[in-house]
Amino acid sequence: MMHAAFKRSEQPESDTMVEALILILFLISGSATGWMGVHLLPQELLDDVNAQWVRFGLTAAGAGIGIVAGLVFRRLRQQLMRQVRTMPTDLLVSRAVGLILGLLVANLLLAPILLLPLAGASSLVKPLAAILSNGFFGVLGYNLAEVHGRTLLRLFNPTSTEALLVADGVLTPATAKILDTSVIIDGRIRGMVGCGLLEGKVIVAQTVIDEMQQLADSNNLDKRGKGRRGLKLLNELREAYERRLVINTTRYDGAGTDDRLLQLTEDTGGTLVTADFNLAQVARLKDLKVMNLSELVIALRPEVQPGDELNLKIVREGKEEHQGVAYLEDGTMVVVENARSAIGERRPVVITGALQNPSGRMVFARLDQDRAPSVVGKESKASKAPRKSKSNERPAPESR
């Protein structure tokens, strides 16, 4: 997989065509306004000059104004689309409802004014009132929905606890998780989704599916196996989590799959889930949310590893003969071989292994014969010997 470049890629072709069409429409509108606006000039002015040249001048001026207005409108459209992509769905809907209600109120208030029999110059009052009222009440409804729009969730589903928490601002909606090719081929993403570690929608970009299809069709056996394993995993996720798994069919232009994934992450405001260290670094450099699977594994690994040397107090006998039981500072039980005779003593031990199961974790150790034991009569903080390993300083979830 090619790594993403630091430069921004070009906009999608569809957006470029839409922006070009906007400029053309504003240019035509401005030109037509200038061409037809010559009839609004006083006839005395047209008698003194060449009316055709005036028409051409007004057309050129109208075209220039139209281009400027088109550029401003294009910039506003880009900002609006950027906000829409990153805006939570509930807030987007509430703002739209507020805008619609504001325009509805404005037109209801305009109805009596539009029915007035105004003539002459006073007839300009009607369009002026329409513009001002629609603009004022539209902005007012939009702003009110932005501030109080989340309370609409209670109207649609008043019995939902999640709706109440979101409306009160206590609960933040989960961001979408965008899967990289490497994390799909790795396979551990299935367990992360199954145990609830990944919340929100799980998005798979079309470019990732295309890349796995290329791997599955490769002549190389290793690549073919990776591609088929990834496609099989996606099918299993689709069957198990139909609504949560979303296929994003947007086609981005870029140097490779990584670059397109970065664009998708930026547009949706989601979290990129990857096992690629370099891609994670580029995403952080662009100030994007990223979850590195390798870093997650390191964070979740046990705090004691085989070979660590600790000083533990043997507190009671174990189930098997010659076994003693000690405890780590976080309450994890340590079964020490040949330590039954050392009950009540603090002895140096060496970790030999660990057993992890859904109910908790158990650590196994043996007495370290190379280090001299330290007999303790009364337990005190001053009598605790320092441990060689600092890997068990983090708390574990199990308690004795």
FIFI-843806 format. One record per residue (C-alpha): residue number from 1; residue in three letters; x negated, y negated, z negated. Coordinates in Angstrom, 3 decimals, always signed. Layout:
  nr rest        x        y        z
 NUM  ala        X        Y        Z
...
END
This chain:
  nr rest        x        y        z
   1  met   +0.000   +0.000   +0.000
   2  met   -1.332   -3.410   +0.948
   3  his   -1.744   -5.906   -1.867
   4  ala   +0.125   -9.197   -1.676
   5  ala   -1.658  -12.319   -0.492
   6  phe   -1.606  -15.488   -2.562
   7  lys   -0.038  -17.674   +0.114
   8  arg   +3.717  -17.934   +0.534
   9  ser   +5.041  -16.169   +3.587
  10  glu   +7.416  -17.729   +6.057
  11  gln  +11.117  -17.925   +5.386
  12  pro  +13.353  -15.179   +6.725
  13  glu  +14.357  -15.634  +10.348
  14  ser  +18.040  -16.029   +9.493
  15  asp  +17.342  -18.973   +7.141
  16  thr  +15.179  -20.634   +9.798
  17  met  +17.977  -20.349  +12.350
  18  val  +20.522  -21.762   +9.908
  19  glu  +18.304  -24.752   +9.098
  20  ala  +17.679  -25.398  +12.796
  21  leu  +21.423  -25.252  +13.429
  22  ile  +22.031  -27.747  +10.621
  23  leu  +19.587  -30.236  +12.131
  24  ile  +21.128  -29.815  +15.588
  25  leu  +24.656  -30.406  +14.250
  26  phe  +23.597  -33.553  +12.384
  27  leu  +21.732  -34.779  +15.466
  28  ile  +24.781  -34.262  +17.705
  29  ser  +27.106  -35.860  +15.143
  30  gly  +24.873  -38.918  +14.778
  31  ser  +24.455  -39.299  +18.513
  32  ala  +28.203  -38.961  +19.147
  33  thr  +28.953  -41.515  +16.436
  34  gly  +26.549  -44.010  +18.003
  35  trp  +27.874  -43.363  +21.523
  36  met  +31.502  -43.889  +20.524
  37  gly  +30.783  -46.599  +17.971
  38  val  +30.213  -49.198  +20.668
  39  his  +33.991  -49.669  +20.934
  40  leu  +34.051  -50.901  +17.331
  41  leu  +31.844  -53.896  +18.164
  42  pro  +33.490  -57.269  +18.871
  43  gln  +34.302  -57.822  +22.537
  44  glu  +32.610  -61.254  +22.469
  45  leu  +29.286  -59.571  +21.595
  46  leu  +29.617  -57.065  +24.412
  47  asp  +30.322  -59.850  +26.952
  48  asp  +26.965  -61.481  +26.252
  49  val  +24.817  -58.332  +26.528
  50  asn  +24.650  -55.202  +28.651
  51  ala  +27.159  -52.822  +27.066
  52  gln  +25.401  -49.785  +28.491
  53  trp  +22.097  -50.662  +26.815
  54  val  +23.938  -51.283  +23.551
  55  arg  +25.534  -47.853  +23.868
  56  phe  +22.150  -46.209  +24.397
  57  gly  +20.650  -48.109  +21.454
  58  leu  +23.442  -47.107  +19.116
  59  thr  +23.150  -43.484  +20.296
  60  ala  +19.421  -43.421  +19.538
  61  ala  +19.970  -45.038  +16.147
  62  gly  +22.756  -42.584  +15.355
  63  ala  +20.508  -39.656  +16.364
  64  gly  +17.747  -40.899  +14.038
  65  ile  +20.160  -41.327  +11.146
  66  gly  +21.580  -37.870  +11.869
  67  ile  +18.131  -36.252  +11.730
  68  val  +17.342  -37.977   +8.417
  69  ala  +20.707  -36.903   +6.990
  70  gly  +20.084  -33.358   +8.264
  71  leu  +16.698  -33.193   +6.542
  72  val  +18.222  -34.403   +3.273
  73  phe  +21.061  -31.899   +3.585
  74  arg  +18.577  -29.097   +4.313
  75  arg  +16.585  -29.933   +1.178
  76  leu  +19.743  -29.971   -0.931
  77  arg  +20.794  -26.628   +0.574
  78  gln  +17.414  -25.065   -0.285
  79  gln  +17.653  -26.246   -3.887
  80  leu  +21.233  -24.983   -4.154
  81  met  +20.348  -21.543   -2.746
  82  arg  +17.374  -21.291   -5.120
  83  gln  +19.640  -22.044   -8.083
  84  val  +22.283  -19.585   -6.873
  85  arg  +19.730  -16.742   -6.596
  86  thr  +18.432  -17.277  -10.123
  87  met  +21.744  -18.221  -11.756
  88  pro  +23.625  -15.620  -13.842
  89  thr  +26.761  -14.367  -12.132
  90  asp  +29.106  -15.484  -14.907
  91  leu  +27.738  -19.034  -14.801
  92  leu  +27.982  -19.146  -10.993
  93  val  +31.633  -18.052  -11.071
  94  ser  +32.532  -20.507  -13.846
  95  arg  +30.961  -23.428  -11.930
  96  ala  +32.826  -22.479   -8.765
  97  val  +36.110  -22.280  -10.680
  98  gly  +35.423  -25.656  -12.310
  99  leu  +34.721  -27.257   -8.921
 100  ile  +37.907  -25.815   -7.424
 101  leu  +40.013  -27.006  -10.357
 102  gly  +38.501  -30.480  -10.143
 103  leu  +39.289  -30.766   -6.427
 104  leu  +42.822  -29.478   -7.065
 105  val  +43.463  -32.165   -9.691
 106  ala  +42.043  -34.838   -7.385
 107  asn  +44.366  -33.913   -4.513
 108  leu  +47.383  -33.759   -6.805
 109  leu  +46.663  -37.297   -7.962
 110  leu  +46.103  -38.404   -4.357
 111  ala  +49.498  -37.231   -3.138
 112  pro  +51.428  -40.390   -4.201
 113  ile  +48.763  -42.683   -2.733
 114  leu  +48.763  -40.901   +0.622
 115  leu  +52.545  -41.308   +0.854
 116  leu  +52.379  -45.117   +0.521
 117  pro  +53.293  -46.967   +3.769
 118  leu  +50.115  -49.017   +4.085
 119  ala  +49.343  -50.844   +7.350
 120  gly  +46.476  -52.807   +8.771
 121  ala  +43.303  -53.231   +6.788
 122  ser  +44.988  -51.910   +3.643
 123  ser  +45.201  -48.466   +5.288
 124  leu  +41.483  -48.000   +4.497
 125  val  +42.488  -47.565   +0.872
 126  lys  +43.715  -44.009   +1.564
 127  pro  +40.438  -42.475   +2.842
 128  leu  +38.435  -44.475   +0.303
 129  ala  +40.599  -43.186   -2.558
 130  ala  +40.346  -39.639   -1.205
 131  ile  +36.533  -39.753   -1.106
 132  leu  +36.151  -41.295   -4.557
 133  ser  +38.690  -39.072   -6.319
 134  asn  +37.436  -35.830   -4.782
 135  gly  +33.837  -36.717   -5.604
 136  phe  +34.618  -37.801   -9.176
 137  phe  +36.895  -34.920  -10.160
 138  gly  +34.757  -32.336   -8.319
 139  val  +31.625  -33.352  -10.241
 140  leu  +33.633  -33.578  -13.466
 141  gly  +34.990  -30.045  -13.082
 142  tyr  +31.540  -28.711  -12.196
 143  asn  +29.923  -30.274  -15.267
 144  leu  +32.692  -29.141  -17.618
 145  ala  +32.371  -25.585  -16.311
 146  glu  +28.607  -25.689  -16.784
 147  val  +29.012  -26.629  -20.445
 148  his  +32.099  -24.608  -21.402
 149  gly  +32.333  -22.096  -18.560
 150  arg  +31.192  -19.061  -20.556
 151  thr  +34.385  -19.224  -22.600
 152  leu  +36.238  -18.102  -19.461
 153  leu  +34.889  -14.618  -20.177
 154  arg  +37.246  -14.407  -23.144
 155  leu  +40.224  -15.115  -20.872
 156  phe  +39.317  -12.340  -18.416
 157  asn  +38.378   -9.746  -21.060
 158  pro  +39.137  -10.981  -24.592
 159  thr  +38.588   -7.559  -26.208
 160  ser  +35.040   -7.094  -24.880
 161  thr  +32.402   -7.469  -27.566
 162  glu  +29.766   -8.136  -24.925
 163  ala  +31.873  -10.915  -23.424
 164  leu  +32.240  -12.561  -26.826
 165  leu  +28.511  -12.379  -27.512
 166  val  +27.605  -13.782  -24.091
 167  ala  +30.173  -16.540  -24.463
 168  asp  +28.719  -17.542  -27.839
 169  gly  +25.175  -17.472  -26.455
 170  val  +24.094  -14.662  -28.798
 171  leu  +23.604  -12.065  -26.065
 172  thr  +21.472  -12.787  -22.999
 173  pro  +22.450  -10.925  -19.797
 174  ala  +19.876   -8.302  -18.823
 175  thr  +17.704   -9.111  -15.816
 176  ala  +17.582   -6.789  -12.829
 177  lys  +14.649   -4.347  -12.612
 178  ile  +12.939   -4.159   -9.200
 179  leu  +11.087   -0.875   -8.625
 180  asp   +7.749   -0.651   -6.857
 181  thr   +6.765   +2.308   -4.661
 182  ser   +4.087   +3.425   -7.124
 183  val   +6.463   +3.614  -10.082
 184  ile   +9.012   +5.639   -8.072
 185  ile   +6.397   +8.165   -6.927
 186  asp   +5.089   +8.356  -10.510
 187  gly   +8.444   +9.834  -11.593
 188  arg   +8.517   +8.576  -15.176
 189  ile  +11.013   +5.872  -14.247
 190  arg  +13.769   +8.490  -14.432
 191  gly  +13.105   +9.048  -18.149
 192  met  +12.891   +5.305  -18.795
 193  val  +16.304   +4.729  -17.224
 194  gly  +17.777   +7.784  -18.944
 195  cys  +16.704   +6.787  -22.461
 196  gly  +17.927   +3.192  -22.025
 197  leu  +14.512   +1.541  -21.912
 198  leu  +15.423   -0.265  -18.680
 199  glu  +18.564   -2.394  -18.922
 200  gly  +20.510   -4.097  -16.162
 201  lys  +20.679   -3.293  -12.482
 202  val  +17.920   -1.211  -10.895
 203  ile  +17.049   -2.668   -7.480
 204  val  +15.196   -0.738   -4.783
 205  ala  +14.098   -2.880   -1.834
 206  gln  +14.563   -1.627   +1.709
 207  thr  +10.853   -2.121   +2.330
 208  val  +10.078   +0.386   -0.461
 209  ile  +12.392   +2.964   +1.103
 210  asp  +10.771   +2.413   +4.513
 211  glu   +7.318   +2.881   +3.005
 212  met   +8.302   +6.137   +1.297
 213  gln   +9.856   +7.362   +4.531
 214  gln   +6.561   +6.687   +6.316
 215  leu   +4.736   +8.646   +3.624
 216  ala   +7.211  +11.526   +3.932
 217  asp   +6.620  +11.638   +7.715
 218  ser   +2.828  +11.469   +7.373
 219  asn   +0.562  +14.267   +8.624
 220  asn   -1.387  +14.103   +5.368
 221  leu   -0.063  +16.710   +2.919
 222  asp   -0.704  +14.577   -0.171
 223  lys   +1.060  +11.529   +1.283
 224  arg   +3.915  +13.666   +2.556
 225  gly   +4.414  +15.178   -0.902
 226  lys   +4.438  +11.740   -2.559
 227  gly   +6.962  +10.360   -0.087
 228  arg   +9.330  +13.315   -0.434
 229  arg   +9.049  +13.238   -4.236
 230  gly   +9.938   +9.542   -4.281
 231  leu  +12.948   +9.961   -1.973
 232  lys  +14.172  +12.905   -4.031
 233  leu  +13.909  +10.842   -7.220
 234  leu  +15.932   +8.019   -5.666
 235  asn  +18.659  +10.471   -4.652
 236  glu  +18.786  +11.818   -8.202
 237  leu  +19.033   +8.291   -9.617
 238  arg  +21.800   +7.498   -7.124
 239  glu  +23.797  +10.531   -8.229
 240  ala  +23.289   +9.855  -11.937
 241  tyr  +23.629   +6.054  -11.935
 242  glu  +25.761   +5.075   -8.940
 243  arg  +26.621   +1.503   -9.923
 244  arg  +23.323   +0.649  -11.562
 245  leu  +21.147   +1.545   -8.569
 246  val  +21.316   -1.159   -5.892
 247  ile  +19.643   -1.002   -2.473
 248  asn  +18.548   -4.485   -1.388
 249  thr  +18.617   -4.638   +2.415
 250  thr  +17.170   -8.151   +2.738
 251  arg  +14.314   -8.189   +5.245
 252  tyr  +11.485  -10.449   +4.102
 253  asp   +8.525  -11.492   +6.214
 254  gly   +5.185  -10.807   +4.583
 255  ala   +1.785   -9.159   +4.803
 256  gly   +3.043   -5.908   +3.284
 257  thr   +5.394   -4.238   +0.838
 258  asp   +3.815   -5.954   -2.164
 259  asp   +4.304   -9.409   -0.692
 260  arg   +7.963   -8.673   +0.084
 261  leu   +8.546   -7.336   -3.433
 262  leu   +7.115  -10.534   -4.892
 263  gln   +9.499  -12.596   -2.747
 264  leu  +12.455  -10.448   -3.834
 265  thr  +11.468  -10.798   -7.494
 266  glu  +11.186  -14.569   -7.139
 267  asp  +14.536  -14.907   -5.355
 268  thr  +16.504  -12.724   -7.779
 269  gly  +14.738  -13.767  -10.979
 270  gly  +14.407  -10.090  -11.933
 271  thr  +11.587   -8.068  -13.485
 272  leu   +9.145   -6.191  -11.259
 273  val   +8.435   -2.669  -12.561
 274  thr   +5.161   -1.304  -11.178
 275  ala   +2.231   +0.981  -11.925
 276  asp   -0.105   -1.064   -9.691
 277  phe   -2.494   -3.142  -11.817
 278  asn   -3.381   -5.560   -9.012
 279  leu   +0.260   -6.181   -8.091
 280  ala   +1.062   -6.861  -11.745
 281  gln   -1.777   -9.393  -11.928
 282  val   -0.573  -11.207   -8.789
 283  ala   +2.989  -11.290  -10.154
 284  arg   +1.791  -12.833  -13.423
 285  leu   -0.288  -15.345  -11.459
 286  lys   +2.905  -16.433   -9.680
 287  asp   +4.678  -16.696  -13.057
 288  leu   +7.033  -13.789  -12.331
 289  lys   +8.414  -11.285  -14.823
 290  val   +6.595   -7.952  -14.555
 291  met   +6.555   -4.664  -16.474
 292  asn   +3.368   -2.650  -15.973
 293  leu   +4.033   +1.049  -16.568
 294  ser   +0.416   +1.704  -17.568
 295  glu   +0.516   -1.026  -20.214
 296  leu   +3.828   +0.348  -21.475
 297  val   +2.321   +3.823  -21.888
 298  ile   -0.614   +2.380  -23.830
 299  ala   +1.750   +0.443  -26.096
 300  leu   +3.820   +3.570  -26.838
 301  arg   +0.964   +6.006  -27.424
 302  pro   +0.476   +7.407  -30.954
 303  glu   -1.563   +5.286  -33.340
 304  val   -3.809   +8.215  -34.261
 305  gln   -5.659  +10.240  -31.649
 306  pro   -7.492  +13.591  -31.867
 307  gly  -10.975  +12.988  -33.208
 308  asp  -10.060  +10.034  -35.435
 309  glu  -11.561  +10.211  -38.949
 310  leu   -9.375   +9.115  -41.860
 311  asn   -9.475   +9.144  -45.647
 312  leu   -6.182  +10.587  -46.888
 313  lys   -4.878  +11.713  -50.250
 314  ile   -3.549  +15.277  -50.327
 315  val   -0.248  +14.933  -52.203
 316  arg   +1.351  +18.390  -52.026
 317  glu   +1.009  +21.857  -50.572
 318  gly   +2.196  +22.805  -47.098
 319  lys   +4.463  +25.599  -45.897
 320  glu   +1.637  +27.822  -44.717
 321  glu   -1.129  +29.244  -46.884
 322  his   -4.108  +26.956  -47.564
 323  gln   -2.276  +23.947  -46.047
 324  gly   -2.048  +20.554  -47.707
 325  val   +0.166  +17.607  -46.851
 326  ala   -0.855  +13.961  -46.690
 327  tyr   +0.833  +10.859  -45.335
 328  leu   -0.271   +7.924  -43.225
 329  glu   +0.470   +4.377  -44.333
 330  asp   +3.577   +4.302  -42.112
 331  gly   +4.935   +7.498  -43.693
 332  thr   +3.993   +9.952  -40.923
 333  met   +3.309  +13.422  -42.353
 334  val   -0.174  +14.900  -41.799
 335  val   -0.658  +18.655  -42.215
 336  val   -4.257  +19.347  -43.298
 337  glu   -5.696  +22.836  -42.937
 338  asn   -7.532  +24.425  -45.908
 339  ala   -6.577  +21.520  -48.191
 340  arg   -4.320  +23.213  -50.747
 341  ser   -7.160  +23.255  -53.277
 342  ala   -7.666  +19.481  -52.836
 343  ile   -4.184  +18.393  -53.967
 344  gly   -4.461  +15.084  -55.838
 345  glu   -7.776  +14.220  -54.215
 346  arg   -8.602  +11.775  -51.454
 347  arg  -10.515  +13.675  -48.808
 348  pro  -11.986  +12.784  -45.413
 349  val  -10.080  +14.476  -42.573
 350  val  -10.397  +14.701  -38.798
 351  ile   -7.259  +14.508  -36.617
 352  thr   -6.936  +17.596  -34.412
 353  gly   -3.573  +17.048  -32.718
 354  ala   -0.009  +15.797  -32.947
 355  leu   +3.461  +17.158  -32.251
 356  gln   +6.124  +14.803  -30.883
 357  asn   +9.806  +15.750  -30.790
 358  pro  +13.107  +13.838  -30.731
 359  ser  +13.359  +13.933  -34.532
 360  gly   +9.931  +12.422  -35.135
 361  arg   +6.211  +13.108  -35.083
 362  met   +3.863  +15.351  -37.062
 363  val   +0.067  +15.031  -37.125
 364  phe   -2.356  +17.904  -37.732
 365  ala   -5.833  +17.534  -39.227
 366  arg   -8.674  +19.477  -40.860
 367  leu  -11.019  +18.643  -43.697
 368  asp  -14.221  +16.923  -42.640
 369  gln  -16.944  +19.038  -44.234
 370  asp  -19.684  +16.639  -43.138
 371  arg  -18.448  +13.847  -45.395
 372  ala  -18.445  +14.005  -49.174
 373  pro  -15.008  +14.106  -50.840
 374  ser  -13.936  +11.365  -53.193
 375  val  -11.926  +12.595  -56.189
 376  val   -9.315  +10.162  -57.476
 377  gly   -7.663  +10.303  -60.844
 378  lys   -5.275   +7.380  -60.607
 379  glu   -4.091   +5.874  -57.390
 380  ser   -5.130   +2.264  -56.943
 381  lys   -5.674   -0.030  -54.004
 382  ala   -9.342   -0.519  -54.926
 383  ser  -10.035   +3.223  -54.678
 384  lys   -8.888   +3.518  -51.088
 385  ala  -11.833   +4.145  -48.785
 386  pro  -11.892   +2.369  -45.435
 387  arg  -11.025   +4.451  -42.419
 388  lys  -13.305   +4.766  -39.437
 389  ser  -10.452   +4.585  -36.954
 390  lys   -8.280   +1.509  -36.657
 391  ser   -5.916   +3.099  -34.233
 392  asn   -3.223   +3.845  -36.831
 393  glu   -2.661   +0.282  -38.013
 394  arg   +0.578   -0.057  -36.042
 395  pro   +3.787   +1.215  -37.675
 396  ala   +5.395   +4.380  -36.357
 397  pro   +9.180   +4.834  -36.102
 398  glu   +9.350   +7.938  -38.359
 399  ser   +9.324   +7.819  -42.149
 400  arg   +8.977  +10.738  -44.486
END
